Amino acid sequence: MFAGSAKDLDQNDPMFRLSIDQARRIGLAAQGLTRQRPSGRIDVRHFRRVLGHVGLVQLDSVNVLARAHYMPFFSRLGSYDRATLDRWLWDSRELFEYWGHGASLLPIETRPLFVHRMNGGVRWSAIERLAEDRPGFVDHVYEQVRTRGALTVSDLDAQERRSGAWWRWRSEKVALEWLFFVGKLTSAGRPAFNRLYDLPERVHPEVLDESPVDVDDARRKLLVRGAASLGIATLADLADYYRIRVPVARPLVEDLVRSGALERVEVRGWSDVAYLHPSAVIPRHHRGAALLSPFDPLIWFRPRVERLFAFHYRIEIYVPANHRVYGYYVLPFLLDGELVGRVDLKADRNRGVLAVRAAHVEEDQDEVRVASLLADELRVMAGWLGLEYVEMDRVGNLSRTLAREL
């Protein structure tokens, strides 16, 4: 199959028809997972390129392996220096934190596209109770940040306990989170992964010059950005990327089709119409391996994973241990354009071990080949995390073969 624009397939066809394999390669290319990993020193240019593909990086507090925001860069770049990434993420001011796809880091130039959420008047029962029970409390918390400078929840808590204040820790957190959601506060960093709250104008002075963006225009732009990161997508896929409700997204996507910003296409085997971004390309093939965290943009919308890869995936962190099928923190293994297996991983930092608590291979895959290439990727990951060796538990249908390779 040729490499080139997906729109070159059949210009005489009123609705382009693609195979699942073509759709998969389009999606992988859009996510930056068809590029060869850099062989030299990895720097900010590489981080910017990854963000350019994925559009945003999700944050999550689970640290059983590595923080969620580190993993998409590892999956696409291989081993890199996390301290260098941290400096870029938190000190460059090129990104800001907000609710994009869950808690996320996003390019600062996209902030105007989220102002409608900040001003949207979303109801939150916790803040309503707080306003009723403690009038003026939220304003008081805001004044503490304004006058004292950037604060974490614990900083505020310690100050108020010393002064004999009358509120509880939960009240402080609710107030700060509400101020963050409505845009009166932002994140100035994440020391020890605790959000450091500060005024937006102190962290990103350019927000003072932001021009308002119409709500529908902002949503249309977010849908187009999501389409660029997905390459090809259903309406549900597009809506999920920046968490826009499907009924809200539907007429906006139709507007984008009429304007030529998206192309309506058909993927054989999909029951829903798909939409193609104009920049989408179809690589000739996909060669390479990557371990994907549960929060990787390629796989965070599970219905899309099943449609593209025929791969049933669920995160089982909140499932009781005796009911888990594959493990606690399971990473799918991408190999040559397919999801061929999965591993339950844990970084045992005290012992310097990357623990493989379970390993499974998908049906009809070459078990020996998957195990060999997965072992290579696990060794790279262990080195990246500063762990000395990989330790294999004998759980899962790939575990014995993988243990031999390790």
Summary of the structure (lengths in Angstrom):
residues: 406
radius of gyration: 22.7
end to end distance: 35.3
largest distance: 74.8
contacts: 1268
relative contact order: 0.13
helix: 46%
strand: 17%
